[in-house]
Amino acid sequence: MDIINIIFAVLSIGLGCFGWLAPRYTLGALDLTMGDTTMGMSEIRASVGCLFVGMGIGALILGSAEAYVMLGFCWCGAAAGRLTSVIIDGASRKKWIYFWVEAVVGVPAIWLNL
């Protein structure tokens, strides 16, 4: 179980690094475009990047079941938002792929640590 928790935390950090350090790439991967200001870039760095980096690092530092459960809840929150978009805004292949990635990390992280 410990190795799976570490994998989930490192995955969070790794994926978060894309948003943090490669926001233009992340914008493209999410089918987003830059506007007239740099706020879109800032939002990607913060919410898609460092938020996930911080979650992963925090879980690794704390190392408790509760920390890994919270990591799972965060990923499941992202999956819930994605599923809401599928239902309300319309489905796409990319949305379903991201939903499944988020759920595949979030659900086991909760299940293994509760």
C-alpha positions in Angstrom: 0.0 0.0 0.0 2.8 2.4 0.8 4.3 2.1 -2.6 0.9 2.7 -4.3 0.5 5.9 -2.2 3.9 7.1 -3.2 3.1 6.4 -6.8 -0.1 8.5 -6.5 1.8 11.4 -4.9 4.6 11.3 -7.4 2.0 11.2 -10.2 0.3 14.2 -8.8 3.7 16.1 -8.6 4.7 15.0 -12.1 1.4 16.0 -13.8 1.3 19.2 -11.8 4.8 20.1 -13.1 3.4 20.2 -16.6 0.9 22.9 -15.6 3.4 24.7 -13.5 6.5 24.7 -15.7 4.9 24.1 -19.2 1.7 26.1 -19.1 1.6 26.7 -22.9 1.8 22.9 -23.4 -0.9 22.4 -20.8 -3.2 25.0 -22.4 -2.9 23.1 -25.7 -3.4 19.7 -24.1 -6.6 21.0 -22.4 -7.8 22.7 -25.6 -7.5 26.2 -24.0 -6.2 29.4 -25.6 -4.5 32.5 -24.2 -6.5 35.6 -23.9 -5.5 39.2 -24.0 -3.8 39.0 -20.5 -1.6 36.5 -18.8 -4.2 35.5 -16.3 -4.9 32.3 -18.2 -1.3 31.3 -17.9 -1.3 32.2 -14.2 -4.4 30.1 -13.6 -2.9 27.1 -15.3 0.3 27.4 -13.3 -1.7 27.7 -10.1 -4.7 25.4 -10.4 -3.5 22.8 -12.8 0.2 23.0 -11.7 1.3 23.9 -8.3 -2.0 22.9 -6.6 -1.2 19.3 -7.6 2.5 19.6 -6.9 1.6 20.9 -3.4 -0.9 18.1 -2.8 1.7 15.4 -3.8 4.5 16.9 -1.8 2.3 17.4 1.2 1.1 13.8 1.1 4.7 12.6 0.9 5.9 14.8 3.8 3.0 13.9 6.1 3.0 10.2 5.0 -0.2 9.5 6.9 -3.2 7.6 5.6 -5.2 10.8 6.1 -2.8 12.7 3.8 -3.2 10.1 1.1 -7.0 10.0 1.5 -7.1 13.8 1.1 -5.0 13.4 -2.1 -7.6 11.0 -3.3 -10.5 13.4 -2.4 -8.8 16.1 -4.4 -8.4 13.9 -7.5 -12.0 12.7 -7.1 -13.1 16.4 -6.9 -11.4 17.0 -10.2 -13.2 13.9 -11.6 -16.5 15.1 -10.3 -16.0 18.5 -12.0 -15.0 16.7 -15.2 -18.1 14.5 -15.1 -20.3 17.5 -14.5 -18.8 19.0 -17.6 -19.5 15.9 -19.6 -23.1 15.9 -18.5 -23.8 19.7 -18.7 -21.4 20.9 -21.4 -21.3 17.8 -23.6 -19.0 14.8 -23.8 -15.7 14.5 -25.7 -13.1 11.8 -25.9 -10.6 14.0 -24.2 -13.0 14.8 -21.3 -13.6 11.1 -20.7 -9.9 10.3 -20.8 -9.1 13.0 -18.2 -12.1 11.9 -16.1 -10.8 8.3 -16.0 -7.2 9.4 -15.1 -8.6 11.5 -12.2 -10.9 8.7 -11.0 -8.2 6.0 -11.3 -6.0 8.0 -9.0 -8.6 9.3 -6.7 -10.8 6.3 -5.9 -8.0 3.9 -5.0 -6.2 6.5 -2.9 -9.4 6.9 -0.8 -10.2 3.2 -0.8 -6.7 2.0 0.2 -6.4 4.6 3.1 -9.8 4.8 4.7 
